[in-house]
Every structure is written in structure tokens, then in C-alpha cells.
Amino acid sequence: MAKKADIGGKRLISLAPNTWVKWITQRSDLQVQDILNTEFQWIERESDVLLKVLSPEIGEFLLLNELQLRYNQRMPRRIRAYTALAEESYNLPVYPVLINILPPSSKQSIPQRYESEILGITAHQDYQVINLWQVDVNLVFEQKISTLLPFVPILQGGNREEKLRQAVRELRQDEQLQDLEPLLSFFASFVLDIPLVQQIMRWDMTVLRESPWYEEILKEGLQQGRQEGRQEGRQEGETQLVLRLLQRRLGTLDDTLKQQIQMLPVEQLESLAEELLDFRDVQQLQTWLKSLS
């Protein structure tokens, strides 16, 4: 079973760090020297990956990768703080990059700079922004960017069955990539019908629950719901995920069914997440819910 750290950002980028850096910067002369510790005082995040890079032209520098499931408004300030900490800790210039995996849930601009002003004193931090939904899926296969294989379904042009099958083949041909298949299935569920995803590849909710990306989904649910403690927040997150999976598989659910699902405790939501893969119609969902009473 894949562990949480096995399918996080650091694991993915470490698969082919030189290819990743060359794609990010569009510079073919860069070489990654090391993947550095990111556990700075005050800040510790699993989505941050810090690379020490050598350029024949400018020498050594740090490439800061901040991977986010979705953009949030705190990111510019966070990147500014993290960039400063990295520069201070390693005494090297820093090239920061924000990688957003999924589009924002609401229409909002994504800035490429942090800027503040007080009493005539200004501070700003530029950074590169890469939105994966705007990245051409063909680049992954043409440039062999293995780090992006699990994200193929949500790339531009990647929401097609043939692209998913191509990504699965790539993963299965390389032994060190095979454990990324559940992560690929997770992102495929955002854009393709779950029965198709289940037919093509391995779907493992247990593995997905151990991924940092699943944890981000839980956080989204926590922020959207009414929280009165950790358990309530987790329940809201589970509910949001299960409802999304059910609507992907069965279509739009009526309000009565949604309310029934929202009343379920965490344990029953986790059971439903496993069972729904076998549902063929809404009636089977209704039968399952009746069996709980």
C-alpha cells in the first residue's frame, strides 16, 4: 500500500527532477544538485519542494516549488515568507514557482506577485505561476515529464479516455511509477465517469485517503461547512467528497438524498465511498441507505 509521503509533491518531483526543472524554467542547461530540507522554523508544509539547482550562467540557486490543489488568497504572502526563509537559510537566490492543480472553485484572478505598502515603504515578491489545467497534455508524453503523469486527466486536453489509457501504460511500464496509479485515478474522477476510470485502472479509496491531495479535499469541505470541532470538519470533508463521487457516477442527486447523505457519520460515509463504485443507478443508493435504518 502506498504511504502518504510516497505520492506527495516531493516524491513526484524526485522522479525526474532535471526534467521537471527544465520544463518549469524552459532552460535546458540546468542541473538539480539536491532536494533540500523544507522544515523551516515557523513553516512546515508537505506541498513545498525546494531544489538546489546549478546554472552554468548564474551559478547555484534554489527553485522553490509550491504545489496547491487549488489557489487561495493567502498564497502570495506565504510564497513571500517562504522565499525569504529559504534565501536566509541557504544563502542562495530563490526562484519561486506556484503550481495550481485544479481551477479555483469561483472565478478569481491568480496574481504573480505579492505586494504591500505601509507609510511609503513597499515590499513585493514576484513568482512564476503554472496552472495545470492550462498545460497541454501532449507535453507530458513528448517531453517525458513523469512528475505530471498522475495529473494527466486535469491537464488541457487530458479529459479523454485515450489520454488516460496512455498515462496508465506509462505508469505500468516503469516499476517506480506503478504505485502512482491510484493518484491518477483520483484526478481522473474529477473529469471522467467513475465506471470508466474503474474499468481502465486500479481504484483504491484506502490509498487515496492517505494522499496529501485527499487531505486537501477534506480541508475544502471543512472550509465550506459548519465546523464545531475536528470530527465535524472531517465529516464535512468526507461528505463533500462522497457527494461529488456519487454525482459523477449517478448524475444529479435530489435534495432528499443529499440530506440523507449529509446526516451520515464518518464511518458510514467511508463505507459508502467504497460501496458506491458498485452502484449502477440511484435505486441502489436508496437501497443502501435504507439498509442503515
Secondary structure, DSSP 8 states (H G I E B T S, - for coil): ---GGGGSHHHHHHTSHHHHHHHHHT-TT-EEEEEE---BTTB--TTEEEEEEEETTTEEEEEEEEEEEE--TTHHHHHHHHHHHHHHHH-S-EEEEEEEEE--SS-----SEEEEEETTEEEEEE-EEEEGGGSBHHHHHHTT-GGGGGGGGGSBT--SHHHHHHHHHHHHHSGGGGGGHHHHHHHHTTTS-HHHHHHHS---HHHHHTSHHHHHHHHHHHHHS--SSHHHHHHHHHHHHHHHHHHHHH----HHHHHHHHTS-HHHHHHHHHHGGG--SHHHHHHHHHTT-
